[in-house]
Amino acid sequence: MASQKPPLIVIRSPAAIDELNDIWRWNAERYSLPHADEYLLYLTEFIADLSRNYLIGKTISARPNLRYVLVRRRVSGHGHVVVYRFDDKEVRILHIFHTAQDWENKLQEEMP
């Protein structure tokens, strides 16, 4: 029987931490504090699951070392795009963009 690989460590970049805070703040102002708390918990649990499921993301053609995954609570509607990279030890969460943002262009702008 093949042994499973141990989970990778999930690390959030400073930008991703700021983006999570902005997401919480927007939801708190637009909806309510409980809604903001629930949605942030949903996002952070999804991100934590990337420790084992890091291969679910799609490769970004302009940045093949990066992957992205769409996170939605419902089948339709808006959600967030989590951009990350991984190696044999860690999954590094780089950004969390709203689906209405031009996130691919923003990543292009970051390229040296």
MARKE-162867 format. One line per 10 residues: number of its first residue (from 1); their letters; for each residue x, y, z of N, C-alpha, C, CB. Coordinates in pm, whole numbers, plus 32768, in hexadecimal, padded with zeros to 4 digits. Atoms other than C-alpha are relative to their C-alpha. Glycine has a CB too. Layout:
<mitors>
NUM) a) X,Y,Z,X,Y,Z,X,Y,Z,X,Y,Z | ...
</mitors>
This chain:
<mitors>
1) masqkppliv) 8054,7F8B,8000,8000,8000,8000,8059,807C,8000,7FA0,8000,8079 | 7FB1,7F86,800A,808C,8153,7F9C,7FE2,805C,8075,7FE5,8048,7F79 | 8015,7FA3,7F91,80C0,824A,80B3,7FE0,808A,7FCA,807C,8005,805C | 8024,7F79,8028,8029,83A3,809E,806F,8060,8026,7F7B,802B,8040 | 7FA0,7F99,7FDE,8107,84D2,8093,7FCA,8053,8073,801F,805A,7F85 | 8030,7FAA,7F93,80F9,85A9,81CA,7FD0,8086,7FC5,8071,8019,806A | 8030,7F7F,8034,803E,86F2,819F,8070,8067,7FFD,7F8B,8034,8055 | 7FA0,7F93,8009,8103,8821,8136,7FD8,806F,8061,8008,8037,7F6E | 801B,7F8C,7FAC,811C,8958,820C,7FC2,806B,7FA7,8083,8034,8048 | 803F,7F92,804A,8035,8A70,8197,802F,8083,803D,7F64,7FF5,8003
11) irspaaidel) 7FCF,7F7F,7FD4,80CE,8BC9,81AB,7FBA,806C,7FB0,809B,800B,7FF0 | 8041,7F8E,8043,8012,8D09,815D,8063,8073,7FF5,7F80,802D,804D | 7FAA,7F8B,8014,80D6,8E27,80C7,7FC2,8079,8046,8014,801D,7F68 | 8039,7F86,7FC7,80AF,8F81,8161,7F8E,8039,7FAA,806E,806A,8010 | 806A,7FCF,805A,7FE2,8FE4,802D,7F80,7FAF,8015,802D,7FF9,7F6C | 8076,8056,7FEC,7EF8,8EBA,8060,7FBE,801C,8086,8027,7F6C,7FF6 | 8038,7FDF,7F7D,7ECC,8F10,81D0,7FB2,8084,7FF7,8071,800B,806C | 8045,7F80,8012,7E73,9077,8173,7F7F,7FEC,7FB0,805B,8065,7FB9 | 8076,8018,8054,7D81,8FF8,8069,7F92,7FB9,804F,8027,7FAE,7F83 | 8064,8042,7FAA,7CD4,8F11,8163,7FBF,8065,805F,8041,7F8D,8050
21) ndiwrwnaer) 8036,7F98,7FA8,7CAE,9037,8251,7FA0,805B,7FB4,8071,8053,803E | 8057,7FAC,8053,7C1B,910A,8137,7F7E,7FB8,7FE0,8048,8028,7F7F | 8078,8050,801D,7B28,8FF1,80DE,7FA3,7FFF,8079,8026,7F6F,7FD8 | 8051,8000,7F86,7AB4,8FDB,8247,7FBE,8088,8013,8057,7FDC,807B | 8033,7F79,7FEC,7A8E,9154,8261,7F8E,8020,7F9F,8071,8067,7FF0 | 8067,7FE5,8065,79C6,916D,811D,7F80,7FB5,8023,8032,7FD7,7F75 | 8076,804E,7FDD,78DB,9055,8188,7FBD,8033,807F,8027,7F6D,8012 | 8039,7FC8,7F85,78AE,90ED,82E2,7FB2,807F,7FE3,806F,801C,8067 | 8043,7F82,8022,7854,923F,824D,7F87,7FE8,7FA7,8060,805E,7FBC | 806C,8018,8061,777A,91B4,8136,7F8F,7FAB,803A,8039,7FBC,7F83
31) yslphadeyl) 8063,805E,7FCC,76C9,909E,81F5,7FF5,8009,8098,8023,7F71,7FD7 | 8003,7FFE,7F6C,7716,9067,8367,8081,7FC3,8035,7F83,7FB3,8037 | 7F89,803C,7FC1,7826,9003,845B,7FF9,7F67,7FFD,800E,8030,8091 | 8005,8093,8007,77A8,8E9A,8474,8017,7FCC,7F72,7F79,7FCF,8033 | 7FEA,802B,808B,779E,8E7F,82F7,8095,8008,7FDE,7FAD,8058,7F9E | 7F71,7FEE,801C,7901,8F07,82DF,8052,7F92,8044,8030,808B,802F | 7FB9,806A,7FB7,7978,8E10,83E7,7FEE,7F79,7FBC,7FCF,7FF9,8091 | 801D,8082,8041,78CE,8CE8,833B,8048,7FF4,7F7B,7F6A,7FEF,7FEC | 7FC0,8007,8084,7954,8D40,81E3,8098,7FF5,8010,7FDB,807C,7FAB | 7F70,8009,7FEB,7AB5,8D77,8264,8027,7F74,8030,802E,806A,8067
41) lyltefiadl) 7FE6,8089,7FD4,7AA5,8C27,8317,7FFA,7FA0,7F89,7F9B,7FD7,806C | 800C,8053,8079,7A30,8B84,81D2,807E,800C,7FAA,7F83,8029,7FAF | 7F88,7FEB,8051,7B52,8C20,8110,807D,7FC5,8041,8015,8095,7FE7 | 7F87,802F,7FBD,7C5A,8BCF,8214,8003,7F67,800A,800C,803F,808B | 8003,8093,7FFE,7BE6,8A65,8231,8020,7FC8,7F75,7F76,7FCE,802E | 7FE0,802B,8087,7BF2,8A42,80B7,8096,800C,7FE7,7FB1,8053,7F98 | 7F71,7FE9,8011,7D51,8AD4,80B5,8050,7F99,804F,8027,808F,802C | 7FBB,8064,7FAF,7DBD,89EB,81CF,7FFD,7F77,7FBC,7FC1,7FF7,808D | 800B,8080,8045,7D40,88C2,8102,8064,7FF3,7F8C,7F73,7FEE,7FCB | 7F9B,8007,806A,7E3E,891D,7FF6,807F,7FB9,802F,8022,808E,7FCE
51) srnyligkti) 7F8C,8048,7FCC,7F41,887E,80DB,8004,7F71,7FCA,7FFE,7FFD,809A | 8009,8088,8039,7EC8,872E,8051,7FD2,8000,7F6F,7FA1,7FAC,8054 | 803C,7FFD,8085,7E12,8797,7F14,803D,806A,7FA6,7F6C,8017,800C | 7FBF,7F94,804A,7F11,8883,7E7C,8001,7FEB,7F68,808D,800F,8030 | 8002,801A,8090,7EF6,87DC,7D26,7F7D,8026,7FBE,801D,7F6E,7FE6 | 8082,7FE0,803C,7D8C,884C,7CF4,8003,8080,7FAD,7F98,800D,806B | 7FFA,7F81,8048,7DF3,89A3,7C74,802C,7FEF,7F70,805E,805E,8046 | 7FD9,7FFE,808C,7E1C,89F4,7B07,807C,8056,7FF0,7F8D,8034,7FA6 | 7F87,7FB3,801B,7F66,8A72,7A80,7FDB,8082,7FBB,8063,7FAF,7FA9 | 8014,7F7E,803F,7F72,8BE1,7A20,8060,8009,7F8A,8018,8077,8066
61) sarpnlryvl) 7FAC,8008,8078,7FF1,8BF0,78BA,8071,8066,7FFE,7FAA,8012,7F85 | 7F98,7F99,8001,80B0,8D38,78E2,8065,7FEE,8071,7FC0,8089,800A | 7FA8,8019,7F8E,8148,8CC1,7A2A,7FF7,7F6C,8024,7FD8,805A,807B | 8012,8090,7FEF,816D,8B45,7A10,802D,7FC8,8087,8049,7FBA,7F95 | 7FD9,802E,7F7A,8209,8B2C,7B6B,7F91,8019,8066,8081,8046,802C | 806E,7FE1,7FA6,80C0,8BA7,7BFF,7F83,7FB2,7FD7,7FE3,8097,8000 | 8081,8040,8018,7F6C,8B04,7C21,7F94,8057,803D,7FFC,7F70,803D | 8072,7FBA,7FC7,7E14,8B89,7C68,7F8D,7F9F,8010,7FD8,8078,7FA9 | 8079,804F,7FEA,7CD2,8AFA,7CEC,7F8F,8061,8020,8014,7F97,8074 | 8076,7FAF,7FEA,7B77,8B90,7CE9,7FB7,7FCB,807C,7FA2,7FFF,7F84
71) vrrrvsghgh) 8044,8025,7F85,7AC8,8B90,7E3B,7F78,8046,8001,8055,8027,807F | 8088,7FCB,7FFB,794F,8BBB,7E44,7FAF,7FB0,8064,7FBC,7FFD,7F73 | 805B,8045,7FA3,784B,8B6A,7F4A,7F8B,7FC3,7FB6,7FCE,805F,806C | 806F,8032,8052,7743,8B39,7E3C,8035,7FE0,7F75,7F8C,8068,7FF8 | 7FD7,8029,8086,7753,8AA7,7CE0,8010,8078,7FA4,7F9B,7F9D,7FC5 | 7FF6,7F8A,8055,7715,8BF8,7C3D,801B,807A,8056,7F7E,8013,7FAD | 7FE6,7F83,7FB8,7764,8D5C,7C9A,8095,8017,8014,7FBA,7FFE,8087 | 7F75,7FDA,7FE9,78A0,8E04,7D0D,8040,7FA8,806A,8008,8092,802A | 7FB2,8048,7F9D,79AF,8D6C,7DDF,808A,803F,8004,8009,7F68,7FDF | 7F76,7FD0,7FF9,7B25,8D8C,7E09,805E,7FA0,7FB9,802C,8013,8092
81) vvvyrfddke) 7F98,804C,8043,7C56,8D19,7D4D,807A,7FFF,805C,8023,803C,7F72 | 7F89,800E,7FAB,7D70,8C93,7E24,8075,7FDC,7FA5,7FEB,7F92,8071 | 7F88,8015,8051,7EC5,8CAD,7D7C,806E,7FCF,805D,802B,8083,7FB5 | 7F9A,803C,7FA9,7FDA,8BD4,7E09,806C,7FB9,7FAE,7FBF,7F9E,8061 | 7F99,8057,8039,8116,8B12,7DC5,8023,7F9B,806B,8080,8051,7FD0 | 7FDA,8064,7F9E,819C,89DC,7E6A,8082,7FBE,7FD7,7F91,7F96,8011 | 7F8B,8053,8016,82D3,890C,7E8D,7FEF,7F84,8056,8086,804C,8022 | 800F,807C,7FB4,831D,87CC,7F4B,7FE8,8014,8095,807A,7FAB,7FED | 8012,7FE6,7F72,82F8,8878,809F,7F8B,805B,8021,807C,803A,8038 | 8064,7F9C,7FDC,81FF,8994,8089,7FA8,8029,7F8A,8044,8079,8038
91) vrilhifhta) 805B,7FBD,805C,80D8,8A33,7FDC,8001,8092,802B,7F6C,7FC1,8003 | 7FFA,7F71,7FDF,8108,8BAB,7FCF,7F8C,8048,7FBA,8089,803F,7FD5 | 8073,7FB6,8033,7FC7,8C72,7FA6,8031,808E,7FE1,7F87,8001,8067 | 7FCA,7F7E,802B,8027,8DA7,7EDE,7F96,806D,7FFF,803E,7FF3,7F77 | 806B,7F9D,800C,7EDC,8E55,7E9D,7F78,7FBE,800C,8009,804D,7F7C | 808B,8029,8001,7D68,8E3B,7ECE,7FB2,8073,7FBF,7FCA,7FDF,8092 | 8044,7F9A,804E,7CAA,8EFD,7DC4,7F6B,7FE2,7FF7,803C,800A,7F73 | 808E,8011,801C,7B36,8F35,7D9A,7FF3,7FDD,7F6C,7FAD,8082,8024 | 8010,802C,808B,7AB6,8E95,7C5A,7FE0,8073,7FA1,7F93,7F98,7FF6 | 801D,7F8C,8055,7A46,8FEC,7BDA,807F,804F,7FDF,7F9A,805B,8044
101) qdwenklqee) 7F83,7FBA,801B,7BAF,9067,7BE4,8045,7FC4,7F86,805E,7FFA,807B | 7FAE,8030,806F,7C96,904C,7ABA,8082,7FC9,803B,801E,8073,7F97 | 7F91,8037,7FB3,7D7A,8F6E,7B86,8075,7FD4,7FA9,7FD0,7F8B,8052 | 7F91,802A,8057,7E43,8EE7,7A5F,8055,8078,7FD7,7FCA,7FB9,7F84 | 7FB6,7F86,8022,7EA3,9049,79FA,8051,8030,8077,7F9F,806F,7FD1 | 7FB8,7FD6,7F87,7F02,909A,7B61,807F,7FAC,8014,7FA4,7FF5,807B | 7F8B,8057,7FF4,7FEC,8F6E,7B64,8069,8025,7F97,7FD8,7F6D,7FF1 | 7FA3,7FD7,806A,8084,8FDD,7A19,804E,807C,8029,7FB4,801A,7F7C | 7FC1,7F84,7FD5,80CB,9132,7AAF,806E,7FE7,8068,7F97,8060,8039 | 7F9C,8022,7F9A,8192,908A,7BC8,807F,7FC5,7FC5,7FC5,7FA0,8064
111) mp) 7F8B,8041,803B,827D,8FDE,7AD5,8071,8062,7FEC,7FDB,7FC0,7F7A | 7F8C,7FA6,8011,83DC,906F,7ACE,801C,801C,7F6E,807D,7FC5,8042
</mitors>
